Amino acid sequence: YDSDSTGIQSKSILKKSLSISDHGKKILADLLFLEIDPSNGDDKLVVGSNALIVTVDLTNQSTLSEAEKILKMINRTGSKSFILLVANKLDRKYEASFWTDDLDAISKKYDVPYVVASAKNGEGVEELTKILTDQLLKRFLKKRLNA
């Protein structure tokens, strides 16, 4: 929520419970979040993840290069996780230091979809949630059918 503080090095798992409607069915889901740092050997954490969200700050150009480092690290691990690039701070779009053309380039280079959103006012979050849950549901259904 508009915090640029890098002083907090929390490794706690955050949990978000969702209720999603999918083709008339109500689905309850718990999403677990854990921040990773590509320079700290956290690459081991990505291998077993179902989904990875790489977040950039539209008002901070350096976050794009950090995102590329993370995407390269994910590629090195051979992870089969669903990866989504999220550009945050859409509510501050007039202060943006990069925009969709830059996101398009990274999206194509690493073959990952992206969403532009705002954690502060919620714009784009519904689209983000829809993409993420659709991909996770497809993944879980495929596992069940193959079991």
C-alpha positions as CSV (number, residue, x, y, z in Angstrom):
1,Y,0.0,0.0,0.0
2,D,2.4,2.6,-1.3
3,S,5.3,1.5,1.0
4,D,8.7,1.8,-0.5
5,S,10.5,0.7,2.7
6,T,13.1,-1.9,2.0
7,G,14.1,-2.0,5.7
8,I,11.7,-4.8,6.5
9,Q,13.1,-8.2,5.8
10,S,10.1,-10.3,6.8
11,K,10.0,-14.0,5.7
12,S,6.6,-14.7,7.1
13,I,4.0,-16.3,4.9
14,L,1.0,-14.1,4.2
15,K,-2.4,-15.8,3.7
16,K,-5.3,-14.4,1.6
17,S,-8.6,-16.3,1.5
18,L,-10.8,-15.9,-1.6
19,S,-14.2,-17.0,-2.7
20,I,-14.4,-17.3,-6.5
21,S,-17.2,-18.1,-8.8
22,D,-16.2,-20.2,-11.8
23,H,-18.9,-21.2,-14.3
24,G,-21.5,-21.2,-11.6
25,K,-19.4,-23.1,-9.0
26,K,-18.2,-21.4,-5.8
27,I,-14.6,-22.1,-5.1
28,L,-12.9,-21.3,-1.8
29,A,-9.2,-20.8,-2.0
30,D,-6.4,-19.8,0.3
31,L,-3.5,-18.1,-1.4
32,L,-0.1,-18.1,0.5
33,F,2.4,-15.4,-0.3
34,L,6.2,-15.4,0.5
35,E,8.6,-12.7,-0.6
36,I,11.8,-14.0,-2.2
37,D,15.1,-12.4,-2.9
38,P,17.0,-13.8,-6.0
39,S,20.4,-12.9,-4.4
40,N,19.8,-14.9,-1.2
41,G,19.4,-18.4,-2.6
42,D,15.7,-18.2,-2.5
43,D,15.6,-19.8,-6.0
44,K,15.0,-23.2,-4.2
45,L,11.6,-21.8,-3.1
46,V,10.3,-21.3,-6.6
47,V,10.7,-24.8,-7.8
48,G,7.8,-26.2,-5.8
49,S,5.5,-23.1,-6.2
50,N,2.3,-23.3,-8.1
51,A,2.4,-19.7,-9.1
52,L,4.9,-16.9,-8.9
53,I,4.0,-13.2,-9.0
54,V,6.8,-10.9,-9.9
55,T,6.0,-7.3,-9.0
56,V,7.3,-4.0,-10.3
57,D,6.7,-0.5,-9.2
58,L,5.6,1.7,-12.2
59,T,7.2,4.8,-10.5
60,N,10.6,3.1,-10.0
61,Q,12.5,2.2,-13.2
62,S,15.0,0.0,-11.3
63,T,12.3,-2.5,-10.3
64,L,12.2,-3.5,-14.0
65,S,15.8,-4.7,-13.9
66,E,15.2,-6.4,-10.6
67,A,12.2,-8.2,-12.2
68,E,14.3,-9.4,-15.0
69,K,16.9,-10.8,-12.6
70,I,14.0,-12.7,-10.8
71,L,12.6,-13.9,-14.2
72,K,16.1,-15.1,-15.2
73,M,16.5,-16.9,-11.9
74,I,13.1,-18.6,-12.3
75,N,14.1,-19.8,-15.8
76,R,17.4,-21.2,-14.5
77,T,15.5,-23.3,-11.9
78,G,13.4,-25.0,-14.6
79,S,10.3,-24.1,-12.5
80,K,7.0,-25.2,-14.0
81,S,5.2,-22.5,-12.0
82,F,2.7,-20.2,-13.5
83,I,4.4,-16.8,-13.6
84,L,2.6,-13.5,-13.6
85,L,4.2,-10.1,-13.9
86,V,2.3,-7.4,-12.0
87,A,3.0,-3.7,-12.4
88,N,1.8,-1.9,-9.3
89,K,0.9,1.7,-8.5
90,L,-1.5,2.3,-11.4
91,D,-3.0,4.9,-9.2
92,R,0.2,6.9,-9.7
93,K,0.3,6.4,-13.5
94,Y,1.2,10.1,-14.1
95,E,4.4,9.5,-12.1
96,A,5.3,6.3,-14.0
97,S,8.9,5.9,-15.1
98,F,8.0,3.1,-17.6
99,W,4.8,1.9,-19.2
100,T,3.2,-0.9,-21.1
101,D,5.7,-0.9,-24.0
102,D,8.4,-1.8,-21.5
103,L,6.1,-4.4,-19.9
104,D,5.3,-5.8,-23.3
105,A,9.0,-6.3,-24.1
106,I,9.6,-8.2,-20.8
107,S,6.4,-10.2,-21.2
108,K,7.5,-11.4,-24.7
109,K,11.1,-12.0,-23.7
110,Y,10.2,-14.3,-20.7
111,D,6.8,-15.5,-22.1
112,V,4.8,-14.3,-19.1
113,P,1.6,-12.4,-19.0
114,Y,1.4,-9.1,-17.1
115,V,-1.3,-7.0,-15.4
116,V,-1.2,-3.4,-14.4
117,A,-2.9,-2.8,-11.1
118,S,-3.1,-0.6,-8.0
119,A,-2.9,-2.1,-4.5
120,K,-4.0,1.2,-3.1
121,N,-7.4,1.6,-4.9
122,G,-7.9,-2.0,-6.2
123,E,-7.9,-1.1,-9.9
124,G,-6.7,-4.1,-12.0
125,V,-6.7,-6.4,-8.9
126,E,-9.9,-8.3,-10.1
127,E,-8.2,-9.0,-13.4
128,L,-5.0,-10.2,-11.6
129,T,-7.1,-12.4,-9.3
130,K,-9.0,-13.8,-12.3
131,I,-5.9,-14.7,-14.3
132,L,-4.2,-16.2,-11.3
133,T,-7.1,-18.3,-10.1
134,D,-8.0,-19.5,-13.7
135,Q,-4.4,-20.7,-14.1
136,L,-4.3,-22.4,-10.7
137,L,-7.7,-24.1,-11.3
138,K,-6.5,-25.4,-14.7
139,R,-3.3,-26.7,-13.0
140,F,-5.2,-28.4,-10.2
141,L,-7.8,-30.0,-12.5
142,K,-5.0,-31.3,-14.7
143,K,-3.3,-32.9,-11.7
144,R,-6.6,-34.5,-10.5
145,L,-7.3,-35.9,-14.0
146,N,-3.8,-37.4,-14.3
147,A,-3.9,-38.9,-10.8
